Amino acid sequence: VADHGEEALREHCIPTNPDLWLLENYEVFLEARRRSLADAVNRFVDSIASGQRATVDAAALIEAGEGATLEFKRNVRVDTETGEAVAKVMEPMIVKTVAAFLNSDGGTLFIGVNDAGIPVGIDRDVASLTSSPNVDGYERHLRQLVINGVGQVPAASVEISFPEVEG
C-alpha cells in the first residue's frame, strides 16, 4: 500500500480495510474479496452485453512493466534506433509471443515500446510497408503475420489496437 496506494488493491479486488488483513479476520477478508470479484466480473459482463468495450489504460500497463502477460517489442520491421530492416528476425518473435499468449492465460503485446518501457512508436515500421504505408496497412500486416503463424481460427481472437501513449 505504501508503494502503490489503495487504488492498486482496489484494482485487484482486495479489501482496503486493514482490519481485514489480520489473520483472525481471514474468513471475513475472503468473503469481502469474493463480493468485490463478483462485482467486477458483473460490471465486465454488463459492459460486454451492452456493446461497450472495456477500456485499457495503455500508459498504466506500460508503467507496470513486462511480466507473464505483458511483453514489449520495440519494432516489427525496422529498428527504431538504427533504421535497419529487421523483419526476418522480429516478425517470427512477434508471432511466437502471440502464440505464447494464446496458449496461456492471454496477454498484451505492445509494439513500439522498448525493453525499458519507453514508447518509441511505430512510425518507421508503418513507413516501411510497400503497399498501404499507414496504420490500416500496418494492422493488416500484423494480422496476416498472426494468421500465417498460428492459423485463422486462433488469430480471430487476437485484438489489435493502436492506443496513443505520450504522443
VMD Tcl script that draws the C-alpha trace (Angstrom):
set ca {
  {0.00 0.00 0.00}
  {2.85 2.36 0.83}
  {4.42 1.82 -2.61}
  {1.33 1.65 -4.83}
  {-1.57 3.10 -2.84}
  {-5.02 1.75 -2.10}
  {-6.02 2.02 -5.77}
  {-3.67 -0.88 -6.54}
  {-5.56 -3.00 -4.01}
  {-8.95 -1.98 -5.42}
  {-7.79 -2.86 -8.95}
  {-7.17 -6.41 -7.70}
  {-10.40 -6.55 -5.68}
  {-8.51 -6.68 -2.40}
  {-10.33 -5.13 0.59}
  {-8.71 -1.88 1.69}
  {-9.78 -2.16 5.32}
  {-6.54 -3.04 7.20}
  {-8.57 -4.81 9.90}
  {-9.43 -7.45 7.31}
  {-5.73 -8.12 6.71}
  {-5.34 -9.57 10.20}
  {-5.04 -13.34 10.36}
  {-8.04 -13.71 12.67}
  {-10.22 -11.94 10.05}
  {-9.15 -14.13 7.13}
  {-12.62 -15.60 6.52}
  {-14.20 -12.11 6.51}
  {-11.42 -10.94 4.14}
  {-12.21 -13.80 1.75}
  {-15.93 -13.01 1.79}
  {-15.27 -9.31 1.08}
  {-12.90 -10.20 -1.75}
  {-15.40 -12.69 -3.24}
  {-18.05 -9.92 -3.31}
  {-15.60 -7.48 -4.88}
  {-14.53 -10.01 -7.53}
  {-18.15 -10.85 -8.32}
  {-18.98 -7.15 -8.71}
  {-16.00 -6.65 -11.04}
  {-16.98 -9.65 -13.17}
  {-20.60 -8.49 -13.33}
  {-19.53 -4.99 -14.42}
  {-17.35 -6.53 -17.12}
  {-20.12 -8.83 -18.36}
  {-22.59 -5.94 -18.34}
  {-20.19 -3.86 -20.44}
  {-19.94 -6.68 -22.99}
  {-23.69 -7.22 -23.04}
  {-24.30 -3.52 -23.62}
  {-21.86 -3.47 -26.53}
  {-19.29 -1.37 -24.69}
  {-15.71 -2.48 -24.66}
  {-13.65 -2.43 -21.52}
  {-11.04 0.29 -21.79}
  {-7.40 -0.35 -21.10}
  {-5.05 2.30 -19.77}
  {-2.06 1.64 -22.03}
  {0.22 4.04 -20.15}
  {-0.54 2.31 -16.84}
  {0.11 -1.12 -18.35}
  {3.44 0.02 -19.77}
  {4.40 1.59 -16.46}
  {3.68 -1.73 -14.71}
  {6.44 -3.33 -16.79}
  {6.85 -6.63 -18.53}
  {5.63 -9.84 -16.94}
  {3.92 -13.12 -17.71}
  {1.06 -11.39 -19.53}
  {2.78 -8.23 -20.78}
  {5.55 -8.03 -23.37}
  {7.25 -5.10 -25.11}
  {8.73 -5.21 -28.61}
  {10.46 -2.13 -29.94}
  {9.63 -2.92 -33.56}
  {8.47 -5.48 -36.10}
  {10.01 -4.45 -39.40}
  {12.55 -1.64 -38.92}
  {14.85 -0.99 -35.96}
  {13.65 2.31 -34.49}
  {17.18 3.31 -33.47}
  {19.28 2.27 -36.46}
  {16.75 2.26 -39.31}
  {17.96 -1.26 -40.19}
  {15.45 -3.74 -41.63}
  {14.86 -6.47 -39.05}
  {11.60 -8.06 -40.24}
  {13.13 -11.50 -40.74}
  {14.24 -11.53 -37.11}
  {11.41 -9.70 -35.38}
  {8.31 -10.91 -37.23}
  {8.77 -14.52 -36.04}
  {9.34 -13.23 -32.48}
  {6.05 -11.30 -32.64}
  {4.21 -14.44 -33.76}
  {5.94 -16.50 -31.06}
  {4.82 -14.03 -28.38}
  {1.23 -14.01 -29.64}
  {1.23 -17.84 -29.79}
  {2.51 -17.99 -26.20}
  {-0.30 -15.70 -25.05}
  {-2.87 -17.75 -26.99}
  {-1.59 -20.92 -25.31}
  {-1.75 -19.48 -21.81}
  {-3.97 -17.06 -19.94}
  {-3.64 -14.40 -22.66}
  {-1.66 -11.23 -22.57}
  {-0.83 -7.90 -24.10}
  {1.95 -7.25 -26.58}
  {2.99 -3.63 -27.04}
  {4.83 -2.95 -30.28}
  {6.67 0.36 -30.30}
  {7.78 0.16 -26.67}
  {11.38 -0.67 -25.83}
  {12.52 -3.08 -23.10}
  {12.87 -0.18 -20.65}
  {9.15 0.57 -21.08}
  {9.72 3.72 -23.10}
  {7.29 4.29 -26.00}
  {9.32 4.70 -29.22}
  {6.45 4.49 -31.69}
  {5.74 2.51 -34.84}
  {6.33 5.24 -37.44}
  {9.32 3.54 -39.11}
  {7.54 0.18 -39.17}
  {4.47 1.74 -40.77}
  {6.53 3.69 -43.31}
  {8.40 0.52 -44.30}
  {5.29 -1.07 -45.81}
  {5.44 -1.04 -49.60}
  {1.69 -1.08 -50.07}
  {-0.53 0.93 -47.71}
  {2.13 2.58 -45.53}
  {-0.45 3.66 -42.96}
  {-1.92 2.33 -39.72}
  {-4.59 0.32 -41.56}
  {-1.92 -1.32 -43.71}
  {0.17 -2.00 -40.62}
  {-2.78 -3.63 -38.89}
  {-3.41 -5.83 -41.95}
  {0.28 -6.77 -41.99}
  {0.24 -7.72 -38.30}
  {-2.99 -9.66 -38.68}
  {-1.57 -11.60 -41.65}
  {1.59 -12.41 -39.65}
  {-0.55 -13.87 -36.88}
  {-2.81 -15.78 -39.29}
  {0.22 -17.26 -41.06}
  {1.85 -18.14 -37.77}
  {-0.99 -19.60 -35.70}
  {-3.85 -20.12 -38.14}
  {-7.03 -18.24 -38.91}
  {-9.20 -19.59 -36.09}
  {-6.82 -18.75 -33.22}
  {-5.92 -15.44 -34.89}
  {-9.57 -14.42 -34.80}
  {-9.33 -14.00 -31.02}
  {-6.38 -11.60 -31.29}
  {-7.33 -7.96 -30.86}
  {-5.19 -5.26 -32.43}
  {-5.48 -1.63 -31.37}
  {-3.35 1.47 -31.54}
  {-3.52 3.38 -28.26}
  {-1.60 6.65 -28.24}
  {0.89 6.93 -25.40}
  {2.99 10.04 -24.85}
  {2.11 11.29 -28.35}
}
mol new
graphics top color blue
foreach p $ca { graphics top sphere $p radius 0.5 }
foreach p [lrange $ca 0 end-1] q [lrange $ca 1 end] { graphics top cylinder $p $q radius 0.2 }
display resetview
